[in-house]
Amino acid sequence: MNSHPKRRFLAALPLLFGCAFASAQTTLISDDFSTSGLVNATAPDVTVAAANWLALTGANGASSSGTVLSVPTAAVQTASVDLGASYFSTHPGIYTLTCDLRFPTNAGGGTNWIALGFATSALATSNFTSGGAPWILYRENGNVRVFTGPGTGGSAFNEGTYAYANGTSRTFKLVLNTAVTNWTLDAYVGATPLDLNGGSAGNTYAFSTNPAVRYVGLSTTSGSGTPVASADNFQLSVAAALPAPTLVTPAHNNQAYQMSPSFYWNAVAGAASYEIQISTASTFATLEDTDTIEIARYVPEDALAIGNKYWRVRAIAPGGLAGAWSSTFIYQLLTPATTYTVSNVAGWQNTLRTWVANNSGPLKISFPTGTYQLVPAAYPADFTMLSLVNRTDIVIEGNNSTIVLGTGSVPTGKHLIPGLISLTNCQRITVRRLTIEHDVPPHFVGVVQAITNPSGTITKVRLLKQSGYPDLDGALMQSHWEGASILDPSPANKGRLKPNAGSLYYFDKASVANLGGGVFEVNAATQHPFATFTSQVAVNDAVILYARAGYSSNTVLQNNTTDTVYEKLNIYTSGWGHFWTFYGSDLKVLGCNLVPKNSTRWFAGNADGIHARAHLNGPWVEGCTVQSIGDDGVALYNKGMSIIQHFRPANSNRVRIFPGNMHLVVGDTFKIFNAAAGTVDPTTYSVTATAANGSSPVTSYDVDFTPALTYDPNIVGTATNDLRSDDQLFCYNKRNAGFVIRDNQFLGNRRYGTVVRAANGIIKNNTYSGSSAAAIAVINEANYFQNGLNSSNLLISGNTLNYNGFDTLAPKMANLHVEFWKPDARVGYDFEHLVPTTAPHSGITVVGNTISNWEHIAILLGNATASDVASNTVNTLRSPQLFGSVTDQAIVVNNTVDCDVSDNNLAGSGVSTANALVIPGPPPIAKGNTNLTQSGNVLP
């Protein structure tokens, strides 16, 4: 990959991160040739172990005028400095060798050359052809060549004659990385990288056999004529070793029960990634787990075995140079002493609840392998298998058992769709190795047999119920009736939404007519904003109706709960979402399958897969499959709180906010979103007090803070919560910081595969296919939901996106979409989005992703500062196309400041050159881009 001085990666910000592409350099040898006379036996300005120049003597020897070194090409010679035997292998690092070289303007067009390079021997009376490895030469005719050696072996680059005209001083640079097993080489003339692989594999050359070098220097050859080349500013530097990280948690010798704990350490400035080792031996001779991660946090995907774990971390600089290991901490992983084995008999859930209530301290609950039926008999007891409040250190071991959550009515008349577990104010809870399903799927799927559309608008649909699903007129559907979606009729795409259809519709549950034989008729709802089917449903389509209203539980529900692990769960159905968690921290979802039970099923859940609101530390989601669910695969966000009154000038340290979404507490920080302008106040405010106004219900909250406001916030003046007019508070320390979403599959999900409004996180090496809207969205939803604000310092890397973005929202979005929104006109109860000309996102790095079977826009970078789109591949367009006259554009960049777009391969994107890289994006939102750099992009 090319070198881009402006490219950043996850700049050092609070919590977890301390990464950047540049790392400190230590100068080993430097000489500006200010000592007059022959260079031989003189000392460079900076040197290693008192080493001097070794060079040719006599009239043709290299000599300095006191300002620049003159190197005659009338004789073969080399001027070098000896660093010592095996220096480069015994001092692994990233070495940068540079020098300014020049041939005089009156030099002829001959082949004489001067070279810069590494060498295996001193070569004072010979040149690099006898021992250079690697080296770069510059001929008087403008030709530049690079040899990897030895000598003239390994010709890696050969630029044509007159490519670099004489008469100009040019900086030549070699970057030799000896910190990796197979050393690598990069070469530059000025800032231009040279392709050392003939276009086949990027610019970096990898040695199959590392050269045994110990010298650096300058070399010449003789030829026609005797031009005198000049050299200046000779320098060899090495990337400074990174210091050892400081381990934080788990504390040394901490005793705990989490088999997948979160390991934290302090970030190291200049680190690109970290390597962690976990071992049962203090010598680390054998490793139970090892990995690399770009943030200062790690969670083992596979549970650790019981016993003492030694762990350590080291920082890795850009280019691969590893720093020193940290000190070693011991994590003492224990089994809770108090254990309960579930007996699979009637009423087992009540016995379990009683035992948990009567026992404190660390607990282990073990399910002997089997199938356990939970039959609801009471509310709220049977709304979840287990409801825990203020509990810590509980391990639920499923032993690959199945829990069947029964649906049904209880004596109070409530119809329940139960969940697995509810946690409030809990810490360190683990649930592992369980399969979860309901006795009846909490949704209906039917195939369209007939439609009624007297004026082009569908008013009635006849549906044939699919095997295993509940009746439309039964208690389950009628008690929990919600929205609907149209599914792709193709068997190959079972469970995916229908292309070019809306993602959510509504029917009138009171209109259901049971025609017998599993056939039902139902009217389209006429009063709901998403009611109209228009012409988007057809005979033989499948339609899913979600049963998630009323007493329908999430599989996992958490409030103010921290450090939870859900490992190797198979969840085949969910009454609402799968993992929903509010105002907590450190949720871990590892190796879980949120999928339909078998090939006869169409869907796996009614809402989001992993849904985290206002977490301090964001979720770690790894090794999961999320398939055919009713909303986003992963959704990270916090909520806006609308200002309805300010007290300036009498009190500039207080505002009154609408009660909805209030979650600030003393010590929190927030920023103010000017919704009308689409701007974020740069000031970070700290909460000093909160107070509720009114009771049953609370009508508003007063929030006190520092520093003082210096302006009057926008308000309506009444509690109407008009999003276009009210400024909004967004909590800024609870933004799911340090989240990790990696090595997952998101397949056939409604809406987004992953949507984040967060900070300092990673979306890496995931597969996205069949997301009806964008596969990856970094957006704020500045509408009725008030979901999130700007995002910062995100790495979106190595993801594979294939056939995403095909519902009616998709023509407004890219497959990989980064943009900031503000509310526009009200439509019903909601607001449309408008794109402002601001750039509040920052530090978004979109690198190494592959997008195929796309339409409209593959990648959009908008409203961002100091962000990068690099080394992505955009493959062929989708066929057939769905969106008619919508223009297809591979990469669009708009409303950005100080961003870089480089090394993207758009040759196979299937669009014209003009539509491959569109900068700035199209009006009406085009602001243009400030200080945008771009290079190395391959266009059609």
N, C-alpha and C positions, 0 to 999 in steps of 0.2 A: 504494500500500500504506500502511496505517496506520503511524503511528510508535509504536514500543513501546520505552519507555526501558529495559526489561530485556533486550531482544533483543540477543544477542551474535552475532558471527560469527568463529569461529576465533581465539580470544583468543591473545595473544602467549605462546607457549611455545617451548622450545628447538627448533632446526632449522626453518628455512624460514618459520615463521609470525610475523606481527606485525599481525594484522588485528582490527579492532573496529568496531562500528557507530557509536560516538561518536568525534568528532574535536574537537580543541581549537578554541575560538572566540576571536577577537580582537574586543574591544569597540571600535567606531568612534565611536558616540554614546551617551551615557548621561546621564540627568538625573532626580534625585529631587525636583526643584523646591524645593529648600531655600532659594533666594533669593527673598525676598519682593518683591511688586510685579508689575507687568506683565512678561510673559515676553519681549516684544519687545526685541530688541537685547541680551538677556542671553546669556551663554555657557553651554551645557550643561556638566555636570560633566566629561564627556569629549567631545571633538569632533574634527572633521577640519579641518585647515588653518585653525584659528582661526575657524571658521564659527559665527555666532550664530543665535539664533532670529529669524525674520522673522514678525511677527504683527500682528494688528489692535491699534490703540491706542485709547484712550478708555475710556468706562465699560463697554462691552461686550467689551473685549479680555480675552483669557485672562490671568489673574494668579494668583500663588501666595500662599498664606498663610504660606509658610515650611515647610510640610509636604506640601501637595498642590496641584496646579494646578486652579483653578476655570475652567470654560469655559462661559460663558453661551450658551444657545441662543436668545437674543433676537435675535441677529444672525448673518448668514452670515460665517464667518471660517475661516481656516486659519493654524495656527502651524507653521512648517516650518524645516528646516535644509538648507542647500544644500551638497551634496557636490562639485559641479562638473559641467561638461558631460561627458556620456558616461562618467561615473564607473563606473557599474555594468557597462557593456560593456567598458571598458578595464581594469577590475579584476575579472575573472571570479571568481566565488565563490558560496558558498551563504550568502545574507543572511537573518538572522532578525531581524524587527522585532516588538517586544512592547511592550505597555503595559497597565496596570491601569485599567479604565474603570468608572465607576459613575454611575447616576442615583439621586437621593435616593429614599427610600422613599415620600415623599409625592408623588412625581411622578405626573402623571396618565397616562391611557392614550393619550396623543397620539403623533404620529409624529415629533416632534423627535428628532434623532439626533446622536451624536458618532461620529467615524470615525478610524481609524488606517490609514495607508497610504503608498504611494509616489506621487509626482506629477511631472508634466512641467514645472511652473512653480511660483512661490512661492505664488500664490493667496491672498495675505494678506487681501484684501477679498472673496474669493469662496471656493468650497469644492471638494471633490473632484469634484463633478458637472461641473466645468469642466476638469479635468485630472488627476484621480486615475487611476492605472494601475500596479498594482492597489490595491484598498482594501477595508476591511471596516467596516461601520457597525453601530451598536448603537442601537436606538430606545428611547425611554422606555417604550414598551408591550411591551418584551421581544423585539421582532423583531430578527433578525440577517440581514444580507445581505452578499454578497461580489460585487464587480464587478471584472472584469479590465481594464476600461477600453477606450478612453479615456472618461473621465467615467462615465456610467451605461451605457455599452456593455458587452456581455459579462456579463450577469447570470449568475453561476455558482452562486449559492446563495441561498436565500430561506427562512429558518426562520420558522415560524408565529408569530403574535402571542402574547405571554406565554411564549414558550419559555424566555426567560432573564429572570426577574422582576427588577425594579429593587430598589434598596436593598442590593445585594450587589456588592462589588468583584469584577470578573472579569478574568482575564488574556486578552487577545486577542493572537493571534500570526499573522503572515504569514511564510512561508518562500519566498524568491524565489531560484531557482537560475539564475544567469547564466553558469555554467560549461559549459553544454550549448548546442548549436546553437539549438534551440528552447527558450527559457527555460521553466521550470516554476514552479508556484505551489502551495503547500499552506497551508491555513488552519485555525486551531484556536480554540476557546473553552475555556480551561483546558487539560485534557489531551485533550479530545474533538476528533478530526479531523472536519472538515466535508467532505462529499462534493461536490466541485466539478464532477462530471460526471453528476449525476443517476443514479448507480448503474450507469452503462454501462461505465466503464473505470477503476474505482478512484477514489481521492480526489484524486489529483494532476492539476492542469490544465496542459496544454501550450499555449503561445502559438504561433499560426501566424505572427504578426508580433510581434517583441519590442518592448515599449514603450520610448520614448526618455526614461527617467526620470533625474532628478538630485536630487530632493528627497525627504525623508521628514518625516512630521509628523502633526498632529491637525487635524481639520476638523469643523465643525458646520453645521447648517442651522437656520432659524427655523421655527416652526410655532405651533400652538395652545399657549398658555401660554408661560412663560419659565423652565422648569427649568434649573438650573445643573448641568451634568455635571462630574465630577471626573476627573482623570487623574493617574497616579503611576507611577514606575518605568519611564519611557520608555527604550527601549534598542534600538540597532541593532548587531548583531554579524555577523561573517563567519567562516566556517570558515578556520582558519589553514592556510596553504599547507604541504603536506607537504615534508619535506626530500628531497633527492635520495638514492636508494639508493646503496650502495657495492657495486660489482661484485666478485665473488669468483673464479669460474672459468667458462670457461677464462681463465687469467691473460692480461694484456695481451701481445700479440704471441706468444702460445703457438702453436707449430707442431704440428699434429695431423692425423689422417686420418679422424676421425669426421665423416660427412656429416650426422648427426643428433646433434650433441653435446648435453649437458645444460648449460644456462646457469644459473648460480646467482648470487644477490646477497643481501646482508643485508636482512632484513625491516625495514620501516619501521613504527614504531608508529602506529596509527591508519589504516593503509591497508586499504581494502576489496579492492583488486585492484592489478595492475600492468600497464602497457603496455610491451611490448618491441618494438624495431625492429631489424631486421637488414638491412644494405645493403651493396652493393659500393662505395658512395660515402661519403666522410667527411662530406658535407653531408646525407646521408640524403634526397637529392632523389628517388631511386627506392628502393623497398623490395623486397627479395627475400622477406622474411617479416615479418609483424607480427601481434600477437595480444594478448589480455588474459588474465590468469590470476590466480587468487586466492591463490596461494602464490608464494614467492620462488624459483621454479624454472621453467624452460621447456625444452621439447624440440620442435624443428620436426618436424611430421608428415611433410613432404616433404623429401627429401634436399637439402641445400644444394649449389650448384655449386662446383666447385673454384676457389680463389682467396681473396683477402683479404676478410674479412667484418668490417664495422664494426657494433658492437652497443651499444645503450644501453637504459636502463630508466627509467621514472618511476612513482611511486606515485600511485594514484587514491583519493581520499577517498570515503567514503560520500556518495552524491548525484552523483558524477561529476567533482568538482573534481580536476584533474590537478596534481601537483606538478612540481618542477623535474626536468629530465633529469639522469641520472647523467653522469659522465664517459664518454667513449667508449673502449671496448677494441677491439682488433683480434684476430680469430681467423684465423690463417693456415691455411687448409684445403689440404692437399697430397695428391698421389697418391703412394703408396709407390713408391720408385725401383726396387725389385726386384719383378718381375712374372712370374707363371707362367700360361701359357695351357694349359688342360687339353686333352689330345688324346683324342678320343672313340674309343678303341680298347680291346680286351680288356685288362683289368688296369689301367685308367686310375687306379683308386683307389689301387693300390699305388705307382704312379709318383708320384702326387700326395703321398702320405704321405712317401715318400722325399725328395722335393724340399723339403717343409716341414721335415723333420728336419734337412736339410743347410743350410738358410738361416736366418739370424737377422735381427733388425732388422725394420722395417716391411715387410710383404709384401702383395701383391695377387694373388689367385687369380681368374682369369677363365675362366668357362665359355662358349665360343662357343655360340650358340643351338642347342639340339638336345635329344635325349633320351638320358640316360645310365643304363645299367643297372649296378646294384651287385649282383653275385652273391656271396653269402656262401661263403667257402671255408675260413675259419679263425676261431677264437675266441681272444683277444678282438678281433683286428684288425678283423674285419668286423662287429662289434657296432654300430659307427657308421661313417659315411663317413670322419669325421675325428675323432681324439681328441687334444686339445691340453692340455699341462701346462706351466704357468709361461711362457706366451707372451703377448706384447703386440703391439698394433697390426697386426692382420691384417684385410684387407678381402676378403671373398668375394663377387664380382660374378657373379650368375647369368645376366644377360642374358636373363631370361625362359625359361631352360632348365627341363627336367623331369628330376628324378632319381627313378628307380624303384628302390626298396629291395627287393631280392629276399628272400624268406623261404625257409628250408630248413635242412637238417641239415649240419653240418660234420664232418670226420673224427673229432673227439673224441666224436661222438654227440649233441652239443648241437644243439637246433633253435632257430634264431635268428629273431627279428623285429627287424631292425636299426633304428637311428635315424639321424639326420642328423649330429649333432655333439655331442661331449662336451667340456666345458671344466672344467679344474681349476686354480685359482690363476692365472687369466688376467685380462687387462685389455684393454679397448678392442678388442673383436672385433666386426666387422660382417658380417652375412650378409643379402644382399638379392636380390630379384627371382629367386626360384626357386619351382618347383612340386614338391611332395614327395608321393609316393604309394608304396604297396607293390604288388608284383606281384599279390598276393591280399589282399583286406581281412582284417585280423587280428581278425575276428569272424564269427559265423555269424548269418544272419537266415533264419528260416523262418516260414511261415504255418501256424497250427494247423489240422490236418485232423480230429483226434479227440482226446478226452481220456478218461481213466479215473479215475473218482472214486466208488469203491464205497460210501464212507460220508460223502460230502460233502467229503472232502479229496482233492485231485488227487494221484494217485500216478504217472501216466504220461501223456506227451503225444506225439502223432504230429505231426511237422513236415515241411512241404514246403519244401525249400531254395529260396531265391530266387536268381535268375540272378547269377553272378559271385562267389558266396560259397563258402568251403571246405566240404568234407564234415565232418560231425560226427565221423566215425570216422577222419579223416585225421590225419596227423602234426601239422599246424599246430594244430588244435583240441585234440587229445589232449595235446600238449606244453605248452600254455599255458592250459588250461581254467580258467575263473574263474566269476564270477557271471552272472546273466541279468536281463533286464528285459522287461516286456510293453510293446509299442508300440501306439500308437493305430491302430486298423484303418482309420480314415478316410483316403482318399487325400489330402484337403486338409491333413491334419496329419501327413504321412509323416515319420517320424523322431522324433516327439514321444511321450513315454510315455503309456500309456493312463490316462485319468482314473479316479480312485478306486481305483487299484491301488498296491501297494507298489512301491518303486523298485528293489529288488534281491532276487533269488531265486537258488537254487542247484539244479543237477541233478547226478546221479551219472554221471560220464563213463564209468565202467566198464560202465554199463548200455546204452550206445548200441547200437541194432540198425539196420543198414542194410537197408531193405526194398526197395531198388532204385528207380530212376527219381527219385532225389533225395529220397526219403522216408525219414525216420529216426524211430525211437521212442527215448525216453529217459525214465528214471525221475526223479522228484523226489528230491532228496537228503533223507534223513530225519534225519540227525544234525546238520545245520548250523542255526544259530539263525535264518537267513533262508530255511529250506527250504520252508515250507508255502505252497502256492499258494491254499489254500482255494477260494473260488469266483471268484477274480479273473481267471482266464484263461478264454477262451471260444473256440469254433470260429471261425475266420477272423481271430482276433487274430494279430498278428505278434510273434515273440519273438526277441530278440537275445541271443546268448551271447557274452560277452567272452573273447577270447584274450589275456590280459595277464600270466599267471603265468609263472614260469620266466624264460628268457632273452628277455624282451620289453623293448625299449628305449623310452624317451621319444624323441620327435623331437629335442628339445633338452634336454640335461641339463647343469646347471652346479653346481659346488661351489666356494665361496670365490672367486667370480669377480665382477668389477665392470665396470660401464660397457660393456654389450653392446647392440647394435642388431640387431633382426630386422625388416627392412622389406620390405613387399610380397611376403610368402611366401604361396603357396597350399598348404595342407596338407590332403590329402583323406583320409588315414588316419594312425593313430598306434598303435603297439603298446601304449603306456601313455598317458602324458599328452603334450601338445604342447610346452609350455615349463615345465619343472620346474627350479627353482633353489633352492639351499640356502646360507644363510650368506654371501650376497654383498651386492651393492648396485647400484642404478641399472640395472636391466633395462628395455629399451625395446622394445615390440612395437607396430609402426606399420603400419597399412594392411594387415594380414594377414587372410587368409580361412581359417578353420578350419571347413571345410564339406564335405558330401558332394560327390563328384566330379560327379555328374549326377543326373538324376531317377530313374535306376534304383537308385541307392544309398539306403540308409536312414540310415546313421550315418557319423560322421567321426572318431571317436576313442573310446578305451576309458576315459579318465579325465579329469582336469581339463584345461582349456584353458591358463590361465596360473596357475601354482602357485608361490608364493614364500614360503619359510620363513625367518624371522629375518633379513630384510634390514635393513641400516642405512638406506639410502634406498630407498623402495618403488618398484615398477614404474611405468612410464608406459605406459599402454595406450590407444591412440587410433586411431579410424578402422577398427576391426577388425569382422569378422563371425564370431561363434562359434555354430555351429549343429549340433545333434544330436550331442552328445558325452556320454560315459558318466559325467561327474561335473561339478563346479562350473565355470562359465564362467571366473571369476577367484576364486582363493582366496588370501588373505593371512593369515598367522598366525605364531606361534612356538610352541614346545612347552614344557609344564610338566615340571619335574624334581622328583620326589617326595623329600621328606626322610625318611630312614630312621633317622637318629640325630642327636642334638645332644649337646653336651659341657658344657652349663651345669651348675653355676656355675663349674666349673674353667676353661672356655674359652667365652666368649660370642661369639667371633668366628669360629666354625667350625661347619659342619653337614656331615653325610655324606648323599649323595644316591644314589638308585637310578641305575644306569649308563645306562638308556635315556633318550634325548633330551638327554644332556649336551652342551652347546655353549658354556658360559661360558669366557671367557678373561680374563686379567688386564686390568683396565681397564673391563670390562663393568659394567653396573649391573643390579640385579634388584629385584623386589618379591616378597613372600611372599603366596600365595593360601591362605587358610584355607578349605579345601574344605568342611569340615563346616558352617561358618557362612555361607559364600558371601561372605566379606569379603576386601578387599585391604588389607594392611598399608600405611599411608600412608608409611612410611619407605622411602627409596630407599637400597639398599646397594651398595657398590662392591667389586668382586672384587679381592683383593690377591694371591691365590695359588690354584692348583688342584693336586690330586695324585690320581693313579689308584691304586686298591688292587686287588691281584691282577693276574694276567695270563693271557691265553688261557683263559677270558675275564676282563676287568675286572669285578670284583664290585661296586665302588662308587667314588665320587669324593668327596674332601674339598674343600670350598670355603671358603676364608678370605675375610673381608670386613670392612669398616668401614661404619658404626659398629657397636657391639656390640648383640647381641640383648638386649632387656629383658624377654623372656618366654620360656617353654618352648614351642617349636612342637609341634603335634600330630603324633605318629608312631605307627605300629603297633608298632615295636620290632623288626620283622624285615623282610626285603627282599621283602615280599609286594606292594608297590605297590598297596595298597588305596586307591583314589582318594577314598573317603569319609572316610578317617581321616588320611591323610598330608597335611600342608601341602606346598605346591609352590612352587618357585622359578620365576619367569618373567623372562627377560632383558628389560630395559626400554629399553635403548638400541637394540635391533635389533627394531623393531616396524613395519618397512615405512613409516617416517615419510615424509611428503611424497609419497605415492603419488598418481597421477592416473589415473582411468578415465573417459574422456569420448568422446562421439560414436561409440559402438560399438553393435552389434546383438547381442543374446543371444537366440537363437531355438531353442526346442525342446530344451533341455538337461535332463539328469537332475539332480535336486536343485536347487541354488541357481544363480541367474544370476550373482550376485556375493556372496561372503561374506567379510567382513573382520573382523579383530581387529588394529587398527592405530591410528596416530596421525597427525593433521595432514594429512588427505588429502581428495581430491575424487572424488565419483561424480556425474557431471554429463552431462546431455543424451544419455543412453543409451536405447535401446529394448529392453524386455524382453517377450518373449512366449513362452509355452510352457515356462517353468521349472516343473518338476514340484512343487517346494516353493516357498519364498519367492523372489521375484525378487531382492530386496536384503535381506541379513541382516547385522546387526551384532550378533554373538553370540560367546560363548566356548563351545566344545564341551567341557564339563567331564566328559567320559566317557572311554572307553578311549583315544581319540586325544589327549586333553589339548591340544586345539588352541586356543591363544590365551587372552588374559585380557581385561581391560576395554579399551575404545576411547575415544579422546578427540579432540576438535576435528576433526570430520568435517563436510564440506558434502555433502549429498545433495540435488541440485538439478536441476530441469528434466528429470527422467527420465519416460519414458512406459512405463507398465506395463499390459499387456493380456493377459488370460487366463493368469494364473500361479497356482500353488498348487492342485494338483489330485490329488496322490498321497496316500497314507495318512498322510504326515507333515504335510500341509498343514492339517488341522483343528486342529493344535496351534500354528499360526503365522499371522502376517499376511503379506500380499503384500510389504509393506515392514516389516521386523521389527527392532526394537531392543530387546534384552533381555539380562540377565545370568543365567547358570545356575550351579547347583552340582550335584554328583552325588547321585543318590538310590539307590534299591534296585538291586542287581545283577540283571541278566537275562542268563543265560549268561555270556559273557566280558565283557559290557559293562555300563554303568550307565544307568539312566534319568536324565532331567533333572528338577530341582526349581528353582523360582524363589524366590530368597531375598527378603527385604524390605530389601535394601541398594540403594544407587544409585551404583555405581562408574563407570559410563559418565559422560562429561562433555563438554560442548560439542558435542553432536550437533545439527546444524541441518538439518532436513528441510523444504525450501522449494520451492514451485513445481512439484511433481510431479503427474502425472495418472495416475489408476488407474481402469481400466475392466474389466468382465467379471470381477469379483472375487467372492469368497465367504468367509465366516467373518469376517475382519478385513482391512480395507484397509491401515491404518497402525497400528502399535503402538509407542508410546514407553514403555519400561519401564526401571526400574533406572538412571535417568539423573539427572544434576545439571546445572543451568545449560544446558539444552537447549531447542530450539524446534521446533515444528511449525507452519508458517506458509504461507499462500497456496497450499495444495495443493487439487486438485480430485479428488473421488471421484465417478465416474460410475456407471452402472447396474450392478446385480448380474449375475452370470453366469446364463444360462438355457440349459438346465435346471440346477437346483441339484444338487450331487453329495453333500452331506454330511448330508442328512436333517434331524435335529432340532437341528443346530448353529446357534446364534443368530448372525445377521449383524450386525456392528457396524462402522461406517465408520472411526472413530478411537477408539482406546482408549489411555488414559494411566494408568499405574499405577506405584507405587513411585518417585516422582520428587521432586526437591528443586529449588526455584527454577527452574521451567520455565515456558514460555509457549506457549499454543495460540491462534493468532489468524488471522483472515482466510481460513480454509479454507472452500471452497465444497462443501457436502455436500448441496445441494438436490436434485441428481439422483442421489443414491446409491442410491435405491430402498429405503431402510430407514425405519423410523419415527423421529420426532423423538427419542424416548428412546434409540434405538440408534444415532443418528448420531454423537454425541460422548459417550463413556462415560467418566466421570471420577468416582471411581476405577474401574478395571477390576473385573471380577467376582471373587468369592471362588473358591477358597480362598486366593489369593495376594495379596489386596488389603491393602496397607498404607495406601493413600491417598496423597495428594500434599501436600507441604509447600511453601507459598508459590507455588502455581500461579496464574498469571494467564491470562485468556482474554478475547478481545474480537473483534468483527467476524466471527465465524463465521456462515456462512449455512446454516441447518438446513432440513430438509424441511418 
